């Protein structure tokens, strides 16, 4: 896929022509196929919780993607900070 140049119309046309399959094997779990309104019809809303642990950014939720357990630090109440 190539737009040919960076004009908005050509970039949009190239994006609308882009296709990948939906696959659980993809890192993000979804594919790409845009409608005319620009929405990806193969997306799935998936939220991830990441934490910095030992100098690395790791996924801690959802459990099926977690590479480490979440660490919780007790924080003082807002008025006590």
C-alpha positions as CSV (number, residue, x, y, z in Angstrom):
1,X,0.0,0.0,0.0
2,X,1.3,3.4,-0.9
3,X,-0.3,6.8,-1.2
4,X,2.2,8.0,-3.9
5,X,2.5,11.4,-2.1
6,X,1.4,13.0,1.1
7,X,-1.6,14.9,-0.1
8,X,-4.5,14.4,2.3
9,X,-6.7,12.8,-0.4
10,X,-4.1,10.2,-1.5
11,X,-3.2,9.4,2.1
12,X,-6.9,8.9,2.9
13,X,-7.4,6.7,-0.2
14,X,-4.5,4.6,0.7
15,X,-5.7,4.2,4.3
16,X,-9.2,3.2,3.1
17,X,-7.6,0.6,0.9
18,X,-5.5,-0.9,3.7
19,X,-6.6,-4.4,4.8
20,X,-5.3,-6.8,7.4
21,X,-7.1,-9.7,8.9
22,X,-8.5,-9.9,12.4
23,X,-6.4,-12.3,14.4
24,X,-5.9,-13.3,18.0
25,X,-2.3,-13.8,17.1
26,X,-1.7,-10.1,16.4
27,X,-0.2,-8.3,19.4
28,X,-3.2,-5.9,19.6
29,X,-5.8,-8.6,18.8
30,X,-7.4,-6.8,15.9
31,X,-7.0,-6.0,12.2
32,X,-7.5,-3.0,10.0
33,X,-10.3,-2.2,7.5
34,X,-11.5,1.4,7.4
35,X,-15.0,2.5,6.5
36,X,-15.6,5.7,4.5
37,X,-16.1,7.6,7.8
38,X,-12.6,6.6,8.9
39,X,-13.6,4.1,11.6
40,X,-11.8,0.8,11.8
41,X,-14.4,-2.0,11.4
42,X,-12.0,-4.7,12.8
43,X,-11.0,-2.9,15.9
44,X,-11.9,-4.2,19.3
45,X,-11.7,-2.0,22.4
46,X,-9.1,-3.5,24.6
47,X,-7.7,-1.6,27.6
48,X,-4.3,-2.5,29.1
49,X,-2.8,-1.5,32.4
50,X,0.9,-0.9,32.3
51,X,3.3,-0.2,35.2
52,X,6.9,0.7,35.4
53,X,8.6,-2.1,37.4
54,X,12.3,-2.4,37.9
55,X,12.9,0.2,35.1
56,X,10.7,-1.6,32.5
57,X,7.2,-0.9,31.3
58,X,5.2,-4.2,31.8
59,X,1.6,-5.2,31.2
60,X,-0.2,-6.1,34.4
61,X,-3.8,-6.4,33.2
62,X,-5.8,-8.0,31.7
63,X,-4.5,-11.3,33.1
64,X,-4.2,-13.0,29.7
65,X,-1.7,-10.5,28.5
66,X,0.0,-9.8,31.9
67,X,3.7,-10.4,32.2
68,X,3.9,-9.3,35.8
69,X,1.5,-8.8,38.7
70,X,0.3,-5.3,39.5
71,X,2.1,-3.6,42.4
72,X,0.0,-1.3,44.5
73,X,1.6,1.4,46.6
74,X,-0.4,2.9,49.5
75,X,-0.9,6.6,49.0
76,X,-1.9,9.2,51.6
77,X,-5.3,10.8,51.3
78,X,-5.5,13.7,48.9
79,X,-5.7,16.2,51.7
80,X,-2.6,14.7,53.4
81,X,-0.3,15.0,50.3
